[in-house]
Amino acid sequence: MLKAAFPGSFDPPTLGHLDIIRRAAGLFDGLEVLVAENRRKKYLFSAEERAEMIRRLTHEYPNVSVVICDTLIVEFLKKQGIQVLLRGVRGMDDFSYEFELSMMNKTLDPRIETIFMTTDPKYFILRSSSIKEVASFHGNVSAMVPSLVAEALAEKYRALNY
Ligand code: ADP
């Protein structure tokens, strides 16, 4: 039984994230999506909102679960008995950051194996921060996120009086 964890901010989840989740669900027996809750980071959506969106978007995959993680990822993985940490990479910039992060995690816990999955070329420009920027100006993000996320973004920025 090989289980992997896919941690991230998912603020909000994009088609790029969902593509990685779909492909990983086909590779591993189980996949746990860890929604990061870091008190030092500012998010547009609460951890519960982000987790709920991913739950709704992945309900068709019986081996995918979604949990909120407010501790160090390696600590969380140790508690859950998960050894594989999955990260998506869009290009060299992501890779150099992700590579350093994986070295850090390996130092913290040598049992952790980081696996990188390359993005689908269709999604390599998708980035939560740029999508928020477009949505904040009421731009059309329907080719970048699932419709429930596009609606949640529009509603969020409406509530914030953008
Ligand atoms: P964080 O900002 O905490 O690094 P993100 O929510 O941006 O996390 O992303 C979570 C994971 O998904 C990261 O490994 C990131 O590289 C990956 N990812 C984000 N967007 C894409 C995409 N379009 N294609 C493939 N992987 C992606």
Residues whose N, C-alpha, C, O or C-beta is under 5 A from the ligand:
A	BS01	ADP	P7 G8 S9 F10 D11 G16 H17 R87 G88 V89 D94 T119 Y123 F124 L126
